């Protein structure tokens, strides 16, 4: 939670939800949440929480990603995404990764990151979270050679 707080990317209510999801992820693996971690110099540098999308053959959701501000821009986030791609593709013979984020300007950096990882914006619901705060959906299709 300390790492996520230091990113300044999440609001207070978002951090409360993240804390609950992290608790579920670590204490109840049967709920389907998975966590990827990346360490640098013995410290947690970032994490990504993801899982299988129910009732889909190849669908996976990325729920949360956070990289310590000291390590941002150094490829740690992309490494975490690649781990998910590799694992999900191996399980499904290719996969569809989906994530959702805010359309507010404060999230421009995150949306550029998703584009840089090969995700495409495929949907936007205007004023979903509140007036002026759209829900933006991104997808990445990953194919793997057998």
Secondary structure, DSSP 8 states (H G I E B T S, - for coil): -HHHHHTT-S-HHHHHHHHHHHHHHHH-GGG-EEEEEEEETTEEEEEEEEEE-TT-SSEEEEEEEEE-GGGTTTTHHHHHHHHHHHHHHHHHTSEEEEEEEE-SGGGHHHHHHHHHTT-EEEEEEEEEEETTEEEEEEEEEE----
